[in-house]
């Protein structure tokens, strides 16, 4: 007898092969389920953003950002349309991009009255700056002048962060040599730090990075140390400050909205690899307060205990990024999710 998961997998693959719309992996039962804990609980919005896979296919849906007009930009590694642009209802507004086979990281910044995107491409070994319509404005190649890269293929950037004050760009080489490289807004190298290792100032997959400006007088960098199940805090000039331990969670990138940190977790150490993952939400004191799709956060003697997927909620298939809108709804892009579109979680 087919399991529900096997049935959905076969149905999705068949739909994609026929060029039809991909089925949602959310069952009617899960549409009514409330996930998360405490003050941050959510319900799935059924079929949000589901498109005709023959016209607008996706492969791995890596990251999402929202522009000043409220449009939602999704980046993936499907070169028929690397970037899909949605409105908040899930209607497709536009698409572009055919030259980003390793489209992975997506950040949005502002210069004057104009906004721009930074795309990390792990296959092109570049960071590409574009306008919101896809015109390429600047490219950051592997930082040869640092002396830590012998050839371009060692540079596989996964994420960028933008300092909103001066436009400096921080590049996290999460799939490469695990260095953080800082450039000014014109692409001039300022410094680099980190590298692979187990010391406090080093990383094992610095997958994500963001400038944390919640304390406006003392902004810092939050950087993922994914295989060490942690986020690490650094000064803006690369000095290590502290570690936020997230036992069991292979966290992707931190996202800040209001007082909270949001992060997608593509799997946990306690779960079997397939169909794992959840979302973590941390308060201003760096404590996990809710884990939609995962086990409730438990602290003992001030230490977070290991978390894992809530196996009663099967809509998540390796969350890779989370976008938070102004109503605090969540949009979750997923890696290795059988070419399914993002999931919207409405605040309950």
Phi and psi in degrees as a GROMACS rama.xvg file:
@    title "Ramachandran Plot"
@    xaxis  label "Phi"
@    yaxis  label "Psi"
@TYPE xy
-70.2934  137.465  UNK-2
-78.2148  163.933  UNK-3
-59.1998  -41.0699  UNK-4
-64.2074  -42.9849  UNK-5
-64.4265  -41.744  UNK-6
-60.3809  -46.6563  UNK-7
-64.2889  -39.3101  UNK-8
-61.4007  -48.7358  UNK-9
-64.9192  -38.7124  UNK-10
-65.0862  -42.7154  UNK-11
-62.9815  -44.7111  UNK-12
-64.3858  -40.5093  UNK-13
-65.5786  -41.7368  UNK-14
-62.7148  -43.3786  UNK-15
-63.7069  -41.1554  UNK-16
-64.0331  -32.0701  UNK-17
-87.538  -1.33741  UNK-18
78.9833  13.6771  UNK-19
-94.6924  179.144  UNK-20
-67.1287  141.525  UNK-21
-77.0573  137.934  UNK-22
-69.7069  153.754  UNK-23
-77.4745  143.747  UNK-24
-89.5482  9.54285  UNK-25
-97.7808  121.785  UNK-26
-81.3171  162.511  UNK-27
-60.1143  -33.6572  UNK-28
-63.7092  -42.1485  UNK-29
-75.0079  -20.3633  UNK-30
-61.5586  -29.9704  UNK-31
-93.3607  -9.48018  UNK-32
-75.6792  137.204  UNK-33
-96.3189  125.849  UNK-34
-116.251  158.545  UNK-35
96.1078  174.666  UNK-36
-135.986  164.111  UNK-37
62.3302  -131.125  UNK-38
-85.7639  -3.77834  UNK-39
-120.644  86.0196  UNK-40
-120.98  152.125  UNK-41
-144.517  156.218  UNK-42
-122.428  147.497  UNK-43
-73.6561  134.5  UNK-44
-90.4459  113.716  UNK-45
-64.4242  134.938  UNK-46
61.8832  24.112  UNK-47
-63.322  131.053  UNK-48
71.6159  7.56082  UNK-49
-73.4777  126.891  UNK-50
-119.708  176.058  UNK-51
-75.5781  112.816  UNK-52
-67.0005  -19.5221  UNK-53
-73.3726  -27.5317  UNK-54
-100.847  -40.6001  UNK-55
-133.001  73.5665  UNK-56
-75.4662  159.524  UNK-57
-128.424  157.447  UNK-58
-116.199  -94.8847  UNK-59
-94.929  122.293  UNK-60
-88.9988  105.971  UNK-61
-91.2758  -54.522  UNK-62
-147.715  160.486  UNK-63
-138.442  142.517  UNK-64
-137.301  165.047  UNK-65
-124.68  135.32  UNK-66
-91.7845  -179.033  UNK-67
-66.6511  -19.6806  UNK-68
-89.1513  -0.137414  UNK-69
89.118  1.53305  UNK-70
-74.2764  145.365  UNK-71
-107.737  122.624  UNK-72
-103.722  124.844  UNK-73
-110.914  128.357  UNK-74
-108.172  133.718  UNK-75
-140.408  -174.234  UNK-76
-108.812  22.2919  UNK-77
-91.8857  112.413  UNK-78
-79.7462  2.2268  UNK-79
-72.8699  -30.9067  UNK-80
-162.952  87.4397  UNK-81
-60.8517  -34.0925  UNK-82
-117.607  123.246  UNK-83
-109.408  135.208  UNK-84
-115.184  118.755  UNK-85
-111.069  158.362  UNK-86
-91.3756  177.691  UNK-87
-69.128  -18.1615  UNK-88
-80.8422  -9.42099  UNK-89
96.935  6.21856  UNK-90
-78.3959  135.182  UNK-91
-75.22  125.926  UNK-92
-99.8042  -35.6326  UNK-93
-168.183  168.974  UNK-94
-153.422  152.148  UNK-95
-162.172  169.834  UNK-96
99.8775  115.56  UNK-97
-132.465  4.65254  UNK-98
-123.952  25.5483  UNK-99
-123.936  73.0643  UNK-100
-64.8423  -23.3847  UNK-101
-113.605  32.4531  UNK-102
-55.4134  116.748  UNK-103
-133.236  -58.3126  UNK-104
-100.912  141.853  UNK-105
-139.65  120.506  UNK-106
-127.655  155.962  UNK-107
-125.266  135.689  UNK-108
-133.667  174.079  UNK-109
-130.768  133.995  UNK-110
-127.527  111.474  UNK-111
64.782  -119.507  UNK-112
-102.553  0.645358  UNK-113
-104.548  145.977  UNK-114
-106.686  157.054  UNK-115
-143.62  165.652  UNK-116
-116.201  149.801  UNK-117
-117.893  120.59  UNK-118
-108.175  124.879  UNK-119
-93.3425  125.267  UNK-120
-117.569  110.554  UNK-121
-72.451  -22.2089  UNK-122
-86.203  -35.8179  UNK-123
-82.1836  -11.6334  UNK-124
58.9823  44.6766  UNK-125
-145.464  160.422  UNK-126
-111.966  128.66  UNK-127
-117.65  125.167  UNK-128
-92.4403  129.09  UNK-129
-131.179  161.497  UNK-130
-80.6611  179.518  UNK-131
-73.372  -10.3093  UNK-132
-97.6738  0.425455  UNK-133
99.9513  1.80677  UNK-134
-72.5127  127.477  UNK-135
-76.885  130.425  UNK-136
-110.699  -29.9441  UNK-137
-162.733  151.307  UNK-138
-129.006  136.679  UNK-139
-107.709  111.232  UNK-140
-84.8368  -178.698  UNK-141
-59.9415  137.775  UNK-142
-76.9317  77.135  UNK-143
-56.9944  -35.7815  UNK-144
-69.2567  -12.3694  UNK-145
-70.2825  -27.1128  UNK-146
83.5462  0.660382  UNK-147
-99.8872  -2.44311  UNK-148
-118.2  124.909  UNK-149
-84.1914  -26.9818  UNK-150
-159.308  161.833  UNK-151
-58.9945  -33.4772  UNK-152
-64.1345  -14.5888  UNK-153
-77.7432  -11.5445  UNK-154
-101.995  109.371  UNK-155
-130.536  75.1923  UNK-156
-67.0084  136.186  UNK-157
-109.062  -20.5457  UNK-158
-161.514  154.775  UNK-159
-127.984  159.267  UNK-160
-132.179  147.265  UNK-161
-119.332  126.854  UNK-162
-75.7548  114.771  UNK-163
-68.1585  -14.7971  UNK-164
-80.6527  -48.3771  UNK-165
-121.175  -1.62056  UNK-166
81.4883  4.92226  UNK-167
-56.459  145.142  UNK-168
-114.384  126.658  UNK-169
-107.897  128.202  UNK-170
-113.057  124.785  UNK-171
-97.3185  118.391  UNK-172
-92.8586  64.8803  UNK-173
-66.8181  -32.2667  UNK-174
-101.989  6.1141  UNK-175
-113.644  -112.486  UNK-176
-99.1702  5.2077  UNK-177
65.3486  28.7902  UNK-178
-96.6616  150.831  UNK-179
-101.471  125.007  UNK-180
-115.245  129.573  UNK-181
-106.174  129.021  UNK-182
-121.967  156.382  UNK-183
-80.4517  178.51  UNK-184
-65.2464  -18.4283  UNK-185
-92.2386  -2.86945  UNK-186
96.1723  9.96948  UNK-187
-81.4266  130.454  UNK-188
-64.3806  132.851  UNK-189
-104.953  -53.3164  UNK-190
-164.655  171.743  UNK-191
-142.537  155.54  UNK-192
-158.019  172.609  UNK-193
94.6446  -123.489  UNK-194
96.8538  167.871  UNK-195
-77.1651  138.257  UNK-196
158.096  -179.8  UNK-197
-105.711  -0.52897  UNK-198
-70.7269  163.059  UNK-199
-55.6828  -38.1768  UNK-200
-88.8733  6.2121  UNK-201
-115.095  175.114  UNK-202
-138.823  155.514  UNK-203
-125.645  84.5313  UNK-204
83.5009  80.7192  UNK-205
-80.8378  72.0019  UNK-206
-69.9378  -34.6418  UNK-207
-136.719  159.009  UNK-208
-156.316  146.162  UNK-209
-153.103  150.772  UNK-210
-84.8404  119.797  UNK-211
-93.3316  103.605  UNK-212
-105.003  19.9714  UNK-213
-63.1058  -34.6282  UNK-214
-97.591  95.2064  UNK-215
-60.4273  -28.4612  UNK-216
-82.6853  -12.4286  UNK-217
-146.6  66.4638  UNK-218
-66.2918  150.309  UNK-219
-136.26  174.838  UNK-220
-103.231  134.644  UNK-221
-108.196  124.622  UNK-222
-129.315  133.517  UNK-223
-71.7198  137.185  UNK-224
-121.636  81.1196  UNK-225
-64.9472  -47.9471  UNK-226
-73.9301  -13.4642  UNK-227
-95.2234  7.94853  UNK-228
52.675  58.0328  UNK-229
-158.526  159.806  UNK-230
-110.748  142.349  UNK-231
-120.879  141.993  UNK-232
-105.437  132.879  UNK-233
-130.048  158.897  UNK-234
-71.0292  167.32  UNK-235
-68.3681  -14.7243  UNK-236
-104.706  19.6556  UNK-237
89.4402  19.0154  UNK-238
-95.5337  129.807  UNK-239
-64.77  138.251  UNK-240
-117.778  -51.7248  UNK-241
-165.448  169.917  UNK-242
-125.429  135.739  UNK-243
-102.963  107.382  UNK-244
-80.248  131.875  UNK-245
-127.529  73.4869  UNK-246
-54.4824  128.517  UNK-247
87.8501  -12.386  UNK-248
-103.202  119.903  UNK-249
-87.4586  85.5311  UNK-250
-81.547  144.219  UNK-251
-91.1277  -79.4913  UNK-252
-137.635  147.543  UNK-253
-79.8833  141.775  UNK-254
-129.057  134.728  UNK-255
-112.903  131.412  UNK-256
-140.838  119.16  UNK-257
63.9427  -130.17  UNK-258
-89.162  -3.20643  UNK-259
-110.205  152.832  UNK-260
-103.513  132.223  UNK-261
-117.756  141.645  UNK-262
-151.581  134.702  UNK-263
-80.8013  142.538  UNK-264
-120.28  118.811  UNK-265
-83.5595  -18.1856  UNK-266
-167.997  169.002  UNK-267
-123.192  162.238  UNK-268
-69.2362  -24.1873  UNK-269
-82.2423  -18.1682  UNK-270
-95.1854  150.53  UNK-271
-64.4413  150.651  UNK-272
-59.0307  -47.0969  UNK-273
-64.8851  139.917  UNK-274
57.2668  45.4914  UNK-275
-105.623  179.414  UNK-276
106.329  165.408  UNK-277
-168.645  -173.627  UNK-278
-119.71  138.318  UNK-279
-112.286  142.769  UNK-280
-127.038  123.728  UNK-281
-113.132  144.487  UNK-282
-85.8279  -174.492  UNK-283
-68.0426  -12.7316  UNK-284
-98.012  13.0614  UNK-285
65.9138  29.8976  UNK-286
-105.62  135.331  UNK-287
-71.4447  124.239  UNK-288
-112.048  -15.8244  UNK-289
-158.819  145.599  UNK-290
-134.957  78.3252  UNK-291
-57.5981  125.643  UNK-292
84.1862  0.876322  UNK-293
-132.979  179.015  UNK-294
-68.4416  152.138  UNK-295
-63.6846  140.644  UNK-296
-67.8312  132.756  UNK-297
-127.404  127.667  UNK-298
-111.01  133.196  UNK-299
-125.691  122.439  UNK-300
53.7906  38.1124  UNK-301
79.7156  2.49595  UNK-302
-111.131  129.345  UNK-303
-65.5101  133.304  UNK-304
-86.0886  158.112  UNK-305
-57.5501  134.874  UNK-306
-106.333  162.858  UNK-307
-152.37  170.665  UNK-308
-67.098  144.487  UNK-309
-84.1079  105.261  UNK-310
-73.4109  -3.53864  UNK-311
-81.7456  -11.3816  UNK-312
-117.78  105.567  UNK-313
-105.491  8.8408  UNK-314
-70.5313  -27.1959  UNK-315
-81.3497  128.464  UNK-316
-130.524  69.1059  UNK-317
77.7002  66.3439  UNK-318
-55.2811  135.25  UNK-319
-118.04  -23.0408  UNK-320
-159.506  158.046  UNK-321
-135.836  133.23  UNK-322
-110.3  137.697  UNK-323
-115.661  122.364  UNK-324
-88.7552  -178.209  UNK-325
-69.9002  -16.1856  UNK-326
-94.7947  7.47734  UNK-327
64.8448  26.9326  UNK-328
-79.4783  154.065  UNK-329
-111.983  144.906  UNK-330
-124.694  121.91  UNK-331
-114.833  114.604  UNK-332
-89.5839  144.154  UNK-333
-128.066  142.56  UNK-334
-94.8694  146.117  UNK-335
48.0958  48.5958  UNK-336
-110.3  28.3827  UNK-337
60.4191  37.656  UNK-338
62.8733  36.2462  UNK-339
-92.2101  157.045  UNK-340
-84.5474  168.016  UNK-341
-60.5471  160.571  UNK-342
-109.025  133.221  UNK-343
-100.02  130.917  UNK-344
-112.926  119.964  UNK-345
-91.0672  134.744  UNK-346
-59.8363  126.25  UNK-347
